[in-house]
Amino acid sequence: MTTEIRTALAQYIAKEILQQPKRVIAPDAPLISSGLIDSFHLVDLGLFVEDKFGVRIDDAELNKETFDTIEQLTAIIVERQ
């Protein structure tokens, strides 16, 4: 299950946010702290997570401490499903 979540997140980020559908994003690659994703796209990613996986993401969680890697995001999703 976690592999499917990681894959869906990486594909969404590559295709919809970065506009680079063939780009591979490692599960532990920093997304926010590296500048790969900005605050506007972070909101889009949060909405994608809520719609795709049916979990609630609090606005206060949209930060690099809890949302910086696909691994962190996957853990939040699994915990709340």
N, CA, C and O atoms as a CHARMM CRD file, in Angstrom:
* protein
*
  324
    1    1 MET  N      0.81800  -1.19500   0.00000 PROA 1      0.00000
    2    1 MET  CA     0.00000   0.00000   0.00000 PROA 1      0.00000
    3    1 MET  C      0.86300   1.26100   0.00000 PROA 1      0.00000
    4    1 MET  O      0.58500   2.20600  -0.73900 PROA 1      0.00000
    5    2 THR  N      1.90200   1.27800   0.82000 PROA 2      0.00000
    6    2 THR  CA     2.73800   2.47900   0.87600 PROA 2      0.00000
    7    2 THR  C      3.45500   2.72800  -0.44900 PROA 2      0.00000
    8    2 THR  O      3.68800   3.87900  -0.81900 PROA 2      0.00000
    9    3 THR  N      3.80500   1.66800  -1.16000 PROA 3      0.00000
   10    3 THR  CA     4.45300   1.83700  -2.45900 PROA 3      0.00000
   11    3 THR  C      3.51600   2.53300  -3.44200 PROA 3      0.00000
   12    3 THR  O      3.94200   3.40600  -4.19800 PROA 3      0.00000
   13    4 GLU  N      2.24400   2.14900  -3.43100 PROA 4      0.00000
   14    4 GLU  CA     1.26500   2.77100  -4.31700 PROA 4      0.00000
   15    4 GLU  C      1.07100   4.24100  -3.96700 PROA 4      0.00000
   16    4 GLU  O      0.93400   5.08300  -4.85500 PROA 4      0.00000
   17    5 ILE  N      1.06000   4.54600  -2.67700 PROA 5      0.00000
   18    5 ILE  CA     0.90500   5.94000  -2.23800 PROA 5      0.00000
   19    5 ILE  C      2.11400   6.75400  -2.68600 PROA 5      0.00000
   20    5 ILE  O      1.96100   7.83700  -3.25000 PROA 5      0.00000
   21    6 ARG  N      3.30900   6.23600  -2.43800 PROA 6      0.00000
   22    6 ARG  CA     4.52900   6.94000  -2.85400 PROA 6      0.00000
   23    6 ARG  C      4.53400   7.19300  -4.35800 PROA 6      0.00000
   24    6 ARG  O      4.86400   8.28900  -4.81200 PROA 6      0.00000
   25    7 THR  N      4.16800   6.17900  -5.12000 PROA 7      0.00000
   26    7 THR  CA     4.15300   6.31000  -6.57800 PROA 7      0.00000
   27    7 THR  C      3.15700   7.36700  -7.02900 PROA 7      0.00000
   28    7 THR  O      3.47300   8.19500  -7.88400 PROA 7      0.00000
   29    8 ALA  N      1.95800   7.34500  -6.46200 PROA 8      0.00000
   30    8 ALA  CA     0.93200   8.33200  -6.83300 PROA 8      0.00000
   31    8 ALA  C      1.38900   9.74300  -6.49600 PROA 8      0.00000
   32    8 ALA  O      1.18300  10.66500  -7.28500 PROA 8      0.00000
   33    9 LEU  N      2.00800   9.92300  -5.33400 PROA 9      0.00000
   34    9 LEU  CA     2.49400  11.24000  -4.93600 PROA 9      0.00000
   35    9 LEU  C      3.60600  11.72400  -5.86400 PROA 9      0.00000
   36    9 LEU  O      3.58900  12.86600  -6.32300 PROA 9      0.00000
   37   10 ALA  N      4.56300  10.85400  -6.13300 PROA 10     0.00000
   38   10 ALA  CA     5.68800  11.22700  -6.99100 PROA 10     0.00000
   39   10 ALA  C      5.20200  11.57200  -8.39600 PROA 10     0.00000
   40   10 ALA  O      5.66900  12.54100  -8.99500 PROA 10     0.00000
   41   11 GLN  N      4.27200  10.78800  -8.91900 PROA 11     0.00000
   42   11 GLN  CA     3.75200  11.05800 -10.25700 PROA 11     0.00000
   43   11 GLN  C      2.98400  12.37100 -10.30000 PROA 11     0.00000
   44   11 GLN  O      3.11900  13.13500 -11.25600 PROA 11     0.00000
   45   12 TYR  N      2.18600  12.63900  -9.28400 PROA 12     0.00000
   46   12 TYR  CA     1.43800  13.89700  -9.23500 PROA 12     0.00000
   47   12 TYR  C      2.39100  15.08900  -9.18700 PROA 12     0.00000
   48   12 TYR  O      2.22500  16.05700  -9.92800 PROA 12     0.00000
   49   13 ILE  N      3.37700  15.01000  -8.32000 PROA 13     0.00000
   50   13 ILE  CA     4.33400  16.11500  -8.18400 PROA 13     0.00000
   51   13 ILE  C      5.07400  16.34100  -9.49700 PROA 13     0.00000
   52   13 ILE  O      5.20200  17.47800  -9.95300 PROA 13     0.00000
   53   14 ALA  N      5.56000  15.26600 -10.10400 PROA 14     0.00000
   54   14 ALA  CA     6.32200  15.39200 -11.34900 PROA 14     0.00000
   55   14 ALA  C      5.46300  15.95100 -12.48400 PROA 14     0.00000
   56   14 ALA  O      5.88600  16.85800 -13.20200 PROA 14     0.00000
   57   15 LYS  N      4.27500  15.41300 -12.63700 PROA 15     0.00000
   58   15 LYS  CA     3.43400  15.78700 -13.77300 PROA 15     0.00000
   59   15 LYS  C      2.71300  17.11200 -13.56400 PROA 15     0.00000
   60   15 LYS  O      2.78300  17.99600 -14.41800 PROA 15     0.00000
   61   16 GLU  N      2.02300  17.25600 -12.44200 PROA 16     0.00000
   62   16 GLU  CA     1.14800  18.40500 -12.24200 PROA 16     0.00000
   63   16 GLU  C      1.85800  19.63100 -11.67500 PROA 16     0.00000
   64   16 GLU  O      1.53600  20.75900 -12.04800 PROA 16     0.00000
   65   17 ILE  N      2.80200  19.42700 -10.79400 PROA 17     0.00000
   66   17 ILE  CA     3.46400  20.56800 -10.15500 PROA 17     0.00000
   67   17 ILE  C      4.71000  20.98800 -10.91700 PROA 17     0.00000
   68   17 ILE  O      4.88600  22.16600 -11.23000 PROA 17     0.00000
   69   18 LEU  N      5.57500  20.02500 -11.21700 PROA 18     0.00000
   70   18 LEU  CA     6.83800  20.35900 -11.87800 PROA 18     0.00000
   71   18 LEU  C      6.71900  20.40700 -13.39800 PROA 18     0.00000
   72   18 LEU  O      7.60300  20.92200 -14.08300 PROA 18     0.00000
   73   19 GLN  N      5.61300  19.86100 -13.92300 PROA 19     0.00000
   74   19 GLN  CA     5.40500  19.81300 -15.37300 PROA 19     0.00000
   75   19 GLN  C      6.52300  19.02800 -16.07100 PROA 19     0.00000
   76   19 GLN  O      6.91700  19.34000 -17.19500 PROA 19     0.00000
   77   20 GLN  N      7.02500  17.99600 -15.36900 PROA 20     0.00000
   78   20 GLN  CA     8.07600  17.12300 -15.89300 PROA 20     0.00000
   79   20 GLN  C      7.66700  15.67100 -15.63800 PROA 20     0.00000
   80   20 GLN  O      8.19900  15.02700 -14.73400 PROA 20     0.00000
   81   21 PRO  N      6.71600  15.15100 -16.43700 PROA 21     0.00000
   82   21 PRO  CA     6.13900  13.83800 -16.14500 PROA 21     0.00000
   83   21 PRO  C      7.12700  12.68300 -16.04800 PROA 21     0.00000
   84   21 PRO  O      6.83300  11.68200 -15.39500 PROA 21     0.00000
   85   22 LYS  N      8.27300  12.79600 -16.67000 PROA 22     0.00000
   86   22 LYS  CA     9.24800  11.69700 -16.62700 PROA 22     0.00000
   87   22 LYS  C     10.23600  11.82100 -15.47900 PROA 22     0.00000
   88   22 LYS  O     11.06600  10.93400 -15.27700 PROA 22     0.00000
   89   23 ARG  N     10.15700  12.90300 -14.73100 PROA 23     0.00000
   90   23 ARG  CA    11.09100  13.11000 -13.62500 PROA 23     0.00000
   91   23 ARG  C     10.82100  12.10900 -12.51000 PROA 23     0.00000
   92   23 ARG  O      9.67000  11.85900 -12.15200 PROA 23     0.00000
   93   24 VAL  N     11.87800  11.54500 -11.97200 PROA 24     0.00000
   94   24 VAL  CA    11.78000  10.59600 -10.86800 PROA 24     0.00000
   95   24 VAL  C     12.11500  11.34600  -9.58400 PROA 24     0.00000
   96   24 VAL  O     13.14600  12.01100  -9.48600 PROA 24     0.00000
   97   25 ILE  N     11.23000  11.22600  -8.61000 PROA 25     0.00000
   98   25 ILE  CA    11.43600  11.89600  -7.32800 PROA 25     0.00000
   99   25 ILE  C     11.60900  10.82700  -6.26400 PROA 25     0.00000
  100   25 ILE  O     10.71800  10.00700  -6.04300 PROA 25     0.00000
  101   26 ALA  N     12.75500  10.84000  -5.61000 PROA 26     0.00000
  102   26 ALA  CA    13.03800   9.85300  -4.56100 PROA 26     0.00000
  103   26 ALA  C     12.13600  10.10200  -3.35300 PROA 26     0.00000
  104   26 ALA  O     11.79700  11.24700  -3.05600 PROA 26     0.00000
  105   27 PRO  N     11.74700   9.02800  -2.65300 PROA 27     0.00000
  106   27 PRO  CA    10.88100   9.18200  -1.49000 PROA 27     0.00000
  107   27 PRO  C     11.45600  10.07100  -0.38600 PROA 27     0.00000
  108   27 PRO  O     10.70500  10.67600   0.38000 PROA 27     0.00000
  109   28 ASP  N     12.79000  10.15100  -0.30600 PROA 28     0.00000
  110   28 ASP  CA    13.40600  10.96100   0.74600 PROA 28     0.00000
  111   28 ASP  C     13.94600  12.29700   0.23100 PROA 28     0.00000
  112   28 ASP  O     14.64100  13.00500   0.96000 PROA 28     0.00000
  113   29 ALA  N     13.63200  12.64300  -1.01100 PROA 29     0.00000
  114   29 ALA  CA    14.09800  13.91400  -1.57900 PROA 29     0.00000
  115   29 ALA  C     13.34200  15.07500  -0.93000 PROA 29     0.00000
  116   29 ALA  O     12.11600  15.03400  -0.83800 PROA 29     0.00000
  117   30 PRO  N     14.05600  16.10500  -0.48100 PROA 30     0.00000
  118   30 PRO  CA    13.37600  17.25800   0.11800 PROA 30     0.00000
  119   30 PRO  C     12.57900  18.02100  -0.93600 PROA 30     0.00000
  120   30 PRO  O     13.11000  18.37700  -1.98800 PROA 30     0.00000
  121   31 LEU  N     11.32900  18.26400  -0.65500 PROA 31     0.00000
  122   31 LEU  CA    10.46000  18.93900  -1.60800 PROA 31     0.00000
  123   31 LEU  C     10.38000  20.43800  -1.32700 PROA 31     0.00000
  124   31 LEU  O     10.53200  21.25600  -2.23500 PROA 31     0.00000
  125   32 ILE  N     10.14300  20.78600  -0.08200 PROA 32     0.00000
  126   32 ILE  CA     9.94400  22.18800   0.28600 PROA 32     0.00000
  127   32 ILE  C     11.27500  22.85300   0.60700 PROA 32     0.00000
  128   32 ILE  O     11.58200  23.92300   0.08000 PROA 32     0.00000
  129   33 SER  N     12.06200  22.22300   1.46700 PROA 33     0.00000
  130   33 SER  CA    13.31700  22.84400   1.90400 PROA 33     0.00000
  131   33 SER  C     14.30900  23.01400   0.76100 PROA 33     0.00000
  132   33 SER  O     15.21000  23.84900   0.84600 PROA 33     0.00000
  133   34 SER  N     14.15500  22.22900  -0.31600 PROA 34     0.00000
  134   34 SER  CA    15.03400  22.37200  -1.47100 PROA 34     0.00000
  135   34 SER  C     14.51100  23.39500  -2.47300 PROA 34     0.00000
  136   34 SER  O     15.21500  23.77400  -3.41000 PROA 34     0.00000
  137   35 GLY  N     13.27600  23.83900  -2.27100 PROA 35     0.00000
  138   35 GLY  CA    12.67200  24.78400  -3.19900 PROA 35     0.00000
  139   35 GLY  C     11.98700  24.11900  -4.38200 PROA 35     0.00000
  140   35 GLY  O     11.51600  24.80800  -5.28700 PROA 35     0.00000
  141   36 LEU  N     11.92300  22.80200  -4.38900 PROA 36     0.00000
  142   36 LEU  CA    11.27200  22.07700  -5.47900 PROA 36     0.00000
  143   36 LEU  C      9.78300  22.42800  -5.54700 PROA 36     0.00000
  144   36 LEU  O      9.22100  22.59600  -6.62900 PROA 36     0.00000
  145   37 ILE  N      9.15900  22.53500  -4.37900 PROA 37     0.00000
  146   37 ILE  CA     7.74700  22.90000  -4.29200 PROA 37     0.00000
  147   37 ILE  C      7.64200  24.19800  -3.50200 PROA 37     0.00000
  148   37 ILE  O      8.24100  24.33500  -2.43500 PROA 37     0.00000
  149   38 ASP  N      6.87900  25.14900  -4.03200 PROA 38     0.00000
  150   38 ASP  CA     6.66600  26.40400  -3.31200 PROA 38     0.00000
  151   38 ASP  C      5.34200  26.35300  -2.55200 PROA 38     0.00000
  152   38 ASP  O      4.61900  25.35900  -2.61600 PROA 38     0.00000
  153   39 SER  N      5.03500  27.41400  -1.84400 PROA 39     0.00000
  154   39 SER  CA     3.85100  27.42100  -0.98000 PROA 39     0.00000
  155   39 SER  C      2.55100  27.28500  -1.76400 PROA 39     0.00000
  156   39 SER  O      1.59600  26.68400  -1.27000 PROA 39     0.00000
  157   40 PHE  N      2.49700  27.82700  -2.96600 PROA 40     0.00000
  158   40 PHE  CA     1.28400  27.70000  -3.77300 PROA 40     0.00000
  159   40 PHE  C      1.04700  26.24800  -4.16900 PROA 40     0.00000
  160   40 PHE  O     -0.07300  25.74400  -4.08500 PROA 40     0.00000
  161   41 HSD  N      2.10800  25.58600  -4.59800 PROA 41     0.00000
  162   41 HSD  CA     1.98100  24.18800  -4.99600 PROA 41     0.00000
  163   41 HSD  C      1.77600  23.26900  -3.79800 PROA 41     0.00000
  164   41 HSD  O      1.21400  22.18200  -3.93100 PROA 41     0.00000
  165   42 LEU  N      2.22100  23.69600  -2.66200 PROA 42     0.00000
  166   42 LEU  CA     2.01900  22.91100  -1.44100 PROA 42     0.00000
  167   42 LEU  C      0.53000  22.77400  -1.13600 PROA 42     0.00000
  168   42 LEU  O      0.06500  21.70700  -0.73200 PROA 42     0.00000
  169   43 VAL  N     -0.19900  23.84500  -1.32900 PROA 43     0.00000
  170   43 VAL  CA    -1.65100  23.80200  -1.12600 PROA 43     0.00000
  171   43 VAL  C     -2.28000  22.83600  -2.13000 PROA 43     0.00000
  172   43 VAL  O     -3.14700  22.03900  -1.77100 PROA 43     0.00000
  173   44 ASP  N     -1.84100  22.90900  -3.38500 PROA 44     0.00000
  174   44 ASP  CA    -2.35100  21.98000  -4.40700 PROA 44     0.00000
  175   44 ASP  C     -2.06700  20.53000  -4.02200 PROA 44     0.00000
  176   44 ASP  O     -2.92100  19.65800  -4.18200 PROA 44     0.00000
  177   45 LEU  N     -0.87700  20.28600  -3.52000 PROA 45     0.00000
  178   45 LEU  CA    -0.50700  18.93700  -3.09900 PROA 45     0.00000
  179   45 LEU  C     -1.38600  18.48200  -1.93400 PROA 45     0.00000
  180   45 LEU  O     -1.83700  17.33700  -1.90500 PROA 45     0.00000
  181   46 GLY  N     -1.62500  19.36800  -0.98500 PROA 46     0.00000
  182   46 GLY  CA    -2.51000  19.04000   0.13900 PROA 46     0.00000
  183   46 GLY  C     -3.91100  18.68200  -0.32300 PROA 46     0.00000
  184   46 GLY  O     -4.50700  17.73100   0.18400 PROA 46     0.00000
  185   47 LEU  N     -4.44100  19.42900  -1.27300 PROA 47     0.00000
  186   47 LEU  CA    -5.77100  19.13800  -1.81500 PROA 47     0.00000
  187   47 LEU  C     -5.78300  17.81100  -2.56500 PROA 47     0.00000
  188   47 LEU  O     -6.74500  17.04900  -2.46600 PROA 47     0.00000
  189   48 PHE  N     -4.72400  17.53400  -3.30900 PROA 48     0.00000
  190   48 PHE  CA    -4.60800  16.25100  -4.00700 PROA 48     0.00000
  191   48 PHE  C     -4.65000  15.10000  -3.00200 PROA 48     0.00000
  192   48 PHE  O     -5.36800  14.12100  -3.20400 PROA 48     0.00000
  193   49 VAL  N     -3.88600  15.22000  -1.93000 PROA 49     0.00000
  194   49 VAL  CA    -3.84200  14.17200  -0.90200 PROA 49     0.00000
  195   49 VAL  C     -5.23100  13.94900  -0.30900 PROA 49     0.00000
  196   49 VAL  O     -5.66900  12.81000  -0.14500 PROA 49     0.00000
  197   50 GLU  N     -5.91200  15.03600   0.01000 PROA 50     0.00000
  198   50 GLU  CA    -7.24800  14.89500   0.59300 PROA 50     0.00000
  199   50 GLU  C     -8.21400  14.22000  -0.37300 PROA 50     0.00000
  200   50 GLU  O     -8.97800  13.34000   0.02300 PROA 50     0.00000
  201   51 ASP  N     -8.18200  14.63100  -1.63900 PROA 51     0.00000
  202   51 ASP  CA    -9.09500  14.06100  -2.63600 PROA 51     0.00000
  203   51 ASP  C     -8.74800  12.61600  -2.98400 PROA 51     0.00000
  204   51 ASP  O     -9.63100  11.75900  -3.03600 PROA 51     0.00000
  205   52 LYS  N     -7.47400  12.34700  -3.21900 PROA 52     0.00000
  206   52 LYS  CA    -7.04000  11.02500  -3.68200 PROA 52     0.00000
  207   52 LYS  C     -7.11000   9.96500  -2.58700 PROA 52     0.00000
  208   52 LYS  O     -7.52000   8.83100  -2.83700 PROA 52     0.00000
  209   53 PHE  N     -6.70700  10.34200  -1.36600 PROA 53     0.00000
  210   53 PHE  CA    -6.56600   9.34000  -0.30800 PROA 53     0.00000
  211   53 PHE  C     -7.60700   9.46600   0.80300 PROA 53     0.00000
  212   53 PHE  O     -7.63500   8.64500   1.72000 PROA 53     0.00000
  213   54 GLY  N     -8.45600  10.48100   0.72900 PROA 54     0.00000
  214   54 GLY  CA    -9.53600  10.62800   1.69900 PROA 54     0.00000
  215   54 GLY  C     -9.08000  10.92800   3.10700 PROA 54     0.00000
  216   54 GLY  O     -9.73100  10.52400   4.07100 PROA 54     0.00000
  217   55 VAL  N     -7.96700  11.63500   3.24000 PROA 55     0.00000
  218   55 VAL  CA    -7.48800  12.01800   4.56800 PROA 55     0.00000
  219   55 VAL  C     -7.52000  13.53300   4.69700 PROA 55     0.00000
  220   55 VAL  O     -7.41000  14.24900   3.70200 PROA 55     0.00000
  221   56 ARG  N     -7.66900  14.01300   5.90500 PROA 56     0.00000
  222   56 ARG  CA    -7.70700  15.45500   6.16500 PROA 56     0.00000
  223   56 ARG  C     -6.31200  15.94700   6.50800 PROA 56     0.00000
  224   56 ARG  O     -5.63800  15.38400   7.37100 PROA 56     0.00000
  225   57 ILE  N     -5.88600  16.99600   5.82800 PROA 57     0.00000
  226   57 ILE  CA    -4.60400  17.63100   6.11100 PROA 57     0.00000
  227   57 ILE  C     -4.90300  19.01500   6.67000 PROA 57     0.00000
  228   57 ILE  O     -5.52400  19.83700   5.99500 PROA 57     0.00000
  229   58 ASP  N     -4.47800  19.27300   7.86600 PROA 58     0.00000
  230   58 ASP  CA    -4.67200  20.57500   8.49200 PROA 58     0.00000
  231   58 ASP  C     -3.73800  21.59600   7.84600 PROA 58     0.00000
  232   58 ASP  O     -2.60600  21.26900   7.48800 PROA 58     0.00000
  233   59 ASP  N     -4.20600  22.81300   7.69900 PROA 59     0.00000
  234   59 ASP  CA    -3.38100  23.86200   7.09800 PROA 59     0.00000
  235   59 ASP  C     -2.05300  24.04600   7.82600 PROA 59     0.00000
  236   59 ASP  O     -1.03500  24.34700   7.20200 PROA 59     0.00000
  237   60 ALA  N     -2.06400  23.86600   9.13400 PROA 60     0.00000
  238   60 ALA  CA    -0.83700  24.01800   9.92600 PROA 60     0.00000
  239   60 ALA  C      0.19400  22.94500   9.60100 PROA 60     0.00000
  240   60 ALA  O      1.37400  23.10800   9.91200 PROA 60     0.00000
  241   61 GLU  N     -0.23500  21.85000   8.97800 PROA 61     0.00000
  242   61 GLU  CA     0.67900  20.76700   8.61700 PROA 61     0.00000
  243   61 GLU  C      1.37400  20.99900   7.27500 PROA 61     0.00000
  244   61 GLU  O      2.29600  20.26600   6.91900 PROA 61     0.00000
  245   62 LEU  N      0.94900  21.98300   6.55300 PROA 62     0.00000
  246   62 LEU  CA     1.54000  22.26800   5.24400 PROA 62     0.00000
  247   62 LEU  C      2.83800  23.03500   5.41900 PROA 62     0.00000
  248   62 LEU  O      2.91100  24.23000   5.13000 PROA 62     0.00000
  249   63 ASN  N      3.86000  22.33900   5.89400 PROA 63     0.00000
  250   63 ASN  CA     5.16400  22.96500   6.13600 PROA 63     0.00000
  251   63 ASN  C      6.26200  21.91700   5.96900 PROA 63     0.00000
  252   63 ASN  O      5.98800  20.72500   5.83600 PROA 63     0.00000
  253   64 LYS  N      7.49800  22.38300   5.97900 PROA 64     0.00000
  254   64 LYS  CA     8.61600  21.46900   5.73300 PROA 64     0.00000
  255   64 LYS  C      8.87800  20.50300   6.88800 PROA 64     0.00000
  256   64 LYS  O      9.54100  19.48500   6.68900 PROA 64     0.00000
  257   65 GLU  N      8.38100  20.79100   8.07000 PROA 65     0.00000
  258   65 GLU  CA     8.59700  19.87900   9.19600 PROA 65     0.00000
  259   65 GLU  C      7.77700  18.59400   9.05800 PROA 65     0.00000
  260   65 GLU  O      8.21700  17.53000   9.49500 PROA 65     0.00000
  261   66 THR  N      6.60500  18.68400   8.46200 PROA 66     0.00000
  262   66 THR  CA     5.75100  17.49900   8.36100 PROA 66     0.00000
  263   66 THR  C      5.49600  17.03800   6.93700 PROA 66     0.00000
  264   66 THR  O      4.97100  15.94500   6.72700 PROA 66     0.00000
  265   67 PHE  N      5.85700  17.85000   5.96200 PROA 67     0.00000
  266   67 PHE  CA     5.41900  17.61500   4.59100 PROA 67     0.00000
  267   67 PHE  C      6.56800  17.71100   3.60000 PROA 67     0.00000
  268   67 PHE  O      6.32300  17.93300   2.41500 PROA 67     0.00000
  269   68 ASP  N      7.81900  17.55300   4.04100 PROA 68     0.00000
  270   68 ASP  CA     8.96000  17.87100   3.17400 PROA 68     0.00000
  271   68 ASP  C      9.36100  16.74600   2.22900 PROA 68     0.00000
  272   68 ASP  O     10.00300  17.00700   1.21200 PROA 68     0.00000
  273   69 THR  N      9.00700  15.52000   2.53200 PROA 69     0.00000
  274   69 THR  CA     9.38100  14.41100   1.64800 PROA 69     0.00000
  275   69 THR  C      8.15400  13.54500   1.35700 PROA 69     0.00000
  276   69 THR  O      7.15000  13.59600   2.06800 PROA 69     0.00000
  277   70 ILE  N      8.26300  12.77000   0.31900 PROA 70     0.00000
  278   70 ILE  CA     7.19100  11.83200  -0.00300 PROA 70     0.00000
  279   70 ILE  C      7.05300  10.80600   1.12100 PROA 70     0.00000
  280   70 ILE  O      5.94700  10.35400   1.41800 PROA 70     0.00000
  281   71 GLU  N      8.17100  10.44000   1.74500 PROA 71     0.00000
  282   71 GLU  CA     8.12600   9.51000   2.89100 PROA 71     0.00000
  283   71 GLU  C      7.26900  10.07500   4.02800 PROA 71     0.00000
  284   71 GLU  O      6.40800   9.37900   4.56700 PROA 71     0.00000
  285   72 GLN  N      7.50700  11.33100   4.38700 PROA 72     0.00000
  286   72 GLN  CA     6.73900  11.96000   5.46200 PROA 72     0.00000
  287   72 GLN  C      5.26100  12.01300   5.10800 PROA 72     0.00000
  288   72 GLN  O      4.40200  11.69600   5.93100 PROA 72     0.00000
  289   73 LEU  N      4.98100  12.40400   3.91000 PROA 73     0.00000
  290   73 LEU  CA     3.60500  12.51500   3.45900 PROA 73     0.00000
  291   73 LEU  C      2.91700  11.15900   3.42700 PROA 73     0.00000
  292   73 LEU  O      1.75200  11.04100   3.80700 PROA 73     0.00000
  293   74 THR  N      3.62400  10.15000   2.98100 PROA 74     0.00000
  294   74 THR  CA     3.07900   8.78900   2.96400 PROA 74     0.00000
  295   74 THR  C      2.75200   8.32500   4.37600 PROA 74     0.00000
  296   74 THR  O      1.70900   7.70900   4.59400 PROA 74     0.00000
  297   75 ALA  N      3.62100   8.60800   5.33500 PROA 75     0.00000
  298   75 ALA  CA     3.38200   8.21800   6.72700 PROA 75     0.00000
  299   75 ALA  C      2.11800   8.87500   7.27500 PROA 75     0.00000
  300   75 ALA  O      1.34800   8.23500   7.99000 PROA 75     0.00000
  301   76 ILE  N      1.90300  10.13300   6.94900 PROA 76     0.00000
  302   76 ILE  CA     0.69900  10.83600   7.39900 PROA 76     0.00000
  303   76 ILE  C     -0.54900  10.18300   6.78800 PROA 76     0.00000
  304   76 ILE  O     -1.54500   9.96300   7.47700 PROA 76     0.00000
  305   77 ILE  N     -0.47900   9.88600   5.51700 PROA 77     0.00000
  306   77 ILE  CA    -1.62100   9.27500   4.82700 PROA 77     0.00000
  307   77 ILE  C     -1.96100   7.91100   5.42000 PROA 77     0.00000
  308   77 ILE  O     -3.12100   7.62800   5.72000 PROA 77     0.00000
  309   78 VAL  N     -0.93900   7.06500   5.58700 PROA 78     0.00000
  310   78 VAL  CA    -1.15300   5.72000   6.13600 PROA 78     0.00000
  311   78 VAL  C     -1.72200   5.80300   7.55800 PROA 78     0.00000
  312   78 VAL  O     -2.62800   5.04800   7.91300 PROA 78     0.00000
  313   79 GLU  N     -1.19800   6.70100   8.34800 PROA 79     0.00000
  314   79 GLU  CA    -1.66500   6.86200   9.72800 PROA 79     0.00000
  315   79 GLU  C     -3.14200   7.24800   9.79700 PROA 79     0.00000
  316   79 GLU  O     -3.85000   6.85100  10.72300 PROA 79     0.00000
  317   80 ARG  N     -3.59700   8.01500   8.82400 PROA 80     0.00000
  318   80 ARG  CA    -4.97100   8.54100   8.87500 PROA 80     0.00000
  319   80 ARG  C     -5.99600   7.74900   8.07300 PROA 80     0.00000
  320   80 ARG  O     -7.19100   8.03600   8.13600 PROA 80     0.00000
  321   81 GLN  N     -5.54200   6.77200   7.33500 PROA 81     0.00000
  322   81 GLN  CA    -6.50400   5.98900   6.55800 PROA 81     0.00000
  323   81 GLN  C     -7.16700   4.93700   7.41100 PROA 81     0.00000
  324   81 GLN  O     -8.00700   4.18400   6.91900 PROA 81     0.00000
